[in-house]
């Protein structure tokens, strides 16, 4: 078991290094939007720091969560990149699909998926060790933590596309927001992205969890109403999407308005002694 944990740590570090190298190669070979390059660069630096630090502190869940968050942003942006501008007829036919999918860079996308799975396995192993240790957190506590992290990280593809997808993707979202009757659609795209980013951090790390949960649930339900999904019908696979999935997502995040972040959260750390708080940064 110890060998498995060491193997996962080593493999995740190698995958992280490969992800950085492949990303730098794409940066050097292609012209990309400045906002996209900036966001990717920040995430790559944070990912590298989190992976290296997690070797020194393998039992620190926040480092793994930070690495998972950065990996998802990197994977989302690289999977939707259009290094060659798409055909104008395709953009006219289905602009949202073009903005949300794209050909991307398959090699970088594959490595980011593999790294995310390794990080998930490391977090599950940490939960397993902790729940079995005397005085450790229970399996139920870790189960709620896993749910909280998951419903928080589900916002990553949304804020990454709204804020960091580049001019083409941004204009697609502006056009869509305008088509549903929102005034100043560009401002609303940015506002939506900032809300999604805030609730991602709040839920994934358990920081100001109750506020993040309420904000996320309200945001989801308002988005469903503005997007006209309530009038489509309940089943999500209906054309243009019913309200089944966002209602489930809103219910899942609202659970944490009642439970809070739990014991594996920044909120819990902040409530502990100052010496415990210092351990986050020392």
ChimeraX attribute file (.defattr): number of C-alpha atoms within 10 A of each C-alpha:
attribute: neighborCount
match mode: 1-to-1
recipient: residues
	/A:1	7
	/A:2	7
	/A:3	8
	/A:4	11
	/A:5	15
	/A:6	14
	/A:7	13
	/A:8	18
	/A:9	21
	/A:10	14
	/A:11	16
	/A:12	21
	/A:13	22
	/A:14	14
	/A:15	19
	/A:16	24
	/A:17	16
	/A:18	16
	/A:19	25
	/A:20	21
	/A:21	13
	/A:22	16
	/A:23	21
	/A:24	15
	/A:25	11
	/A:26	16
	/A:27	14
	/A:28	10
	/A:29	10
	/A:30	10
	/A:31	11
	/A:32	16
	/A:33	15
	/A:34	13
	/A:35	14
	/A:36	20
	/A:37	19
	/A:38	13
	/A:39	18
	/A:40	24
	/A:41	17
	/A:42	12
	/A:43	21
	/A:44	23
	/A:45	12
	/A:46	17
	/A:47	26
	/A:48	18
	/A:49	14
	/A:50	21
	/A:51	25
	/A:52	16
	/A:53	14
	/A:54	19
	/A:55	15
	/A:56	9
	/A:57	12
	/A:58	18
	/A:59	17
	/A:60	17
	/A:61	19
	/A:62	19
	/A:63	25
	/A:64	23
	/A:65	20
	/A:66	20
	/A:67	25
	/A:68	26
	/A:69	25
	/A:70	25
	/A:71	26
	/A:72	23
	/A:73	24
	/A:74	29
	/A:75	26
	/A:76	23
	/A:77	26
	/A:78	27
	/A:79	21
	/A:80	22
	/A:81	23
	/A:82	21
	/A:83	17
	/A:84	10
	/A:85	10
	/A:86	14
	/A:87	9
	/A:88	9
	/A:89	9
	/A:90	11
	/A:91	16
	/A:92	10
	/A:93	10
	/A:94	11
	/A:95	19
	/A:96	15
	/A:97	13
	/A:98	21
	/A:99	23
	/A:100	20
	/A:101	15
	/A:102	17
	/A:103	14
	/A:104	18
	/A:105	19
	/A:106	13
	/A:107	13
	/A:108	21
	/A:109	21
	/A:110	15
	/A:111	18
	/A:112	26
	/A:113	17
	/A:114	17
	/A:115	26
	/A:116	23
	/A:117	14
	/A:118	20
	/A:119	24
	/A:120	17
	/A:121	15
	/A:122	22
	/A:123	23
	/A:124	16
	/A:125	17
	/A:126	18
	/A:127	24
	/A:128	16
	/A:129	13
	/A:130	17
	/A:131	17
	/A:132	12
	/A:133	11
	/A:134	7
	/A:135	8
	/A:136	13
	/A:137	18
	/A:138	15
	/A:139	14
	/A:140	10
	/A:141	16
	/A:142	21
	/A:143	13
	/A:144	18
	/A:145	22
	/A:146	18
	/A:147	17
	/A:148	27
	/A:149	23
	/A:150	16
	/A:151	20
	/A:152	28
	/A:153	24
	/A:154	16
	/A:155	21
	/A:156	23
	/A:157	20
	/A:158	19
	/A:159	23
	/A:160	23
	/A:161	22
	/A:162	29
	/A:163	22
	/A:164	22
	/A:165	28
	/A:166	21
	/A:167	15
	/A:168	17
	/A:169	22
	/A:170	19
	/A:171	18
	/A:172	20
	/A:173	23
	/A:174	20
	/A:175	17
	/A:176	17
	/A:177	20
	/A:178	16
	/A:179	12
	/A:180	12
	/A:181	11
	/A:182	16
	/A:183	11
	/A:184	11
	/A:185	19
	/A:186	18
	/A:187	13
	/A:188	17
	/A:189	23
	/A:190	17
	/A:191	15
	/A:192	18
	/A:193	21
	/A:194	16
	/A:195	16
	/A:196	28
	/A:197	21
	/A:198	18
	/A:199	29
	/A:200	27
	/A:201	22
	/A:202	26
	/A:203	31
	/A:204	29
	/A:205	26
	/A:206	29
	/A:207	22
	/A:208	19
	/A:209	27
	/A:210	22
	/A:211	16
	/A:212	27
	/A:213	30
	/A:214	19
	/A:215	20
	/A:216	28
	/A:217	23
	/A:218	15
	/A:219	17
	/A:220	20
	/A:221	19
	/A:222	12
	/A:223	14
	/A:224	20
	/A:225	13
	/A:226	14
	/A:227	19
	/A:228	16
	/A:229	22
	/A:230	15
	/A:231	12
	/A:232	15
	/A:233	16
	/A:234	15
	/A:235	13
	/A:236	16
	/A:237	12
	/A:238	12
	/A:239	10
	/A:240	11
	/A:241	20
	/A:242	20
	/A:243	22
	/A:244	16
	/A:245	15
	/A:246	18
	/A:247	16
	/A:248	13
	/A:249	17
	/A:250	20
	/A:251	16
	/A:252	18
	/A:253	27
	/A:254	21
	/A:255	17
	/A:256	23
	/A:257	19
	/A:258	12
	/A:259	11
	/A:260	22
	/A:261	27
	/A:262	18
	/A:263	16
	/A:264	20
	/A:265	23
	/A:266	22
	/A:267	19
	/A:268	16
	/A:269	19
	/A:270	14
	/A:271	10
	/A:272	11
	/A:273	9
	/A:274	10
	/A:275	9
	/A:276	12
	/A:277	15
	/A:278	11
	/A:279	10
	/A:280	13
	/A:281	6
	/A:282	5
